[in-house]
Amino acid sequence: MDGARLNIAQLIGSLVVAAAIVAVVIVAVTAKLGPTSTAELEAREEARDARIDAREERLEQREERREDRTEAP
């Protein structure tokens, strides 16, 4: 009877340790890769591209206004 209890205790201990190892691995992988999804990354990239396009458009408009001022008599 004591042998059976020791085996059960050892099994439970092994399961607890295994669960702890899995939890540590999940935390480590998440910390290294980050929780950011592909959709979030794409949204960030699209927002960045939109800001760049808007900035370029403003610069072009400024250049056109400068040209118009220099061409006016």
Order of alpha helices (4+ residues) and beta strands (2+ residues): alpha-alpha
